[in-house]
Amino acid sequence: MSKTPPLGSLRFAFGTLTVLPVGVTRWDREAARAGMMAAPIVGTVVGVCSAGLGLLLLFLGASPLLAAVGTVAVPAVLTRGLHLDGLADTADGLGSGKPAEDALRIMKQSDIGPFGVLSLVFVLLAQVAVLAQLYGDSWARGAAAAVVSAIAARLALTWAARTGVPAARPEGLGAAVAGVVPVGGAVAVTSAYLVISAALGPFFGGQGRVRAVVAVVVALVVAEILLRHCRRRFGGVTGDVFGGLAETAATTALVVLALGG
């Protein structure tokens, strides 16, 4: 099988993780591997767009709270709410207490149950609250946090697609990307983006580089805990689980960046 060219990996990454009309030309395991390793590039672009709207609102005289709402809205729009929907469905599946087959069926239903609603409320409130705090401290701090959290969210997807993590269903996005990323590749990508996150550290004040790196690492650890729980409950990953992991990692990174002043 021919190696996926860089443009092909970006097409896969942006075509599956955003609503941008890039046109995915290949849908095989090789393309999935390259695409999931390029997921943090998508996170960087989404984070920059999110920060851009937040800064625009601040420039136009909006409050830090409104800027935070705009920043949180951008990823939801660019993903057509799929990550938030995945978070809600995963919460409903886990909260159901049902066996794997029944839990997966609950996750496929179009409605959202109480666990899903609560998860969405708390996650969105946390994201808006943290960004409002950081925008209130400094426009640059809020913008940098938006980028770092978006990177952390997509790194969680790269790790969730690593070798050894099975799919819970034989079809769907989860099955297409499950187990495609070699662990060494995930480590290399993470190392590169930890450096990028550290470069944004000065915006967070004293020890900012350390705080940015710690935020990403803690976000990945929390996402890994959730991933392992989902593997035990569902037998593997699904597209919904990927969405839940992304939102969990993004929120965790933001909370860590807000702690300590």
Buried (B, 14 or more C-beta within 10 A) or exposed (E): EEEBEEEBBBBBBBBBBBEEEBEBEBEEBBBBBBBBBBBBBBBBBBBBBBBBBBBEBBEEEBEBBBBBBBBBBBBBBBBEBBBBBBBBBBBBBBBBEBEBEEBBEBBEEEEBBEBBEBBBEEBBEBBBBBBBBBBBBBBBBBBBBBBBBBBBBBBBBBBBBBBEBEBBBEEBBBBBBBBBBBEEBBEEBBEEBBEBBBEBBBBBEEEBBEBBBBBBBBBBEBBBEBBEEBBEBBBBBBBBBBBBBBBBBBBBBBBBBBEEE
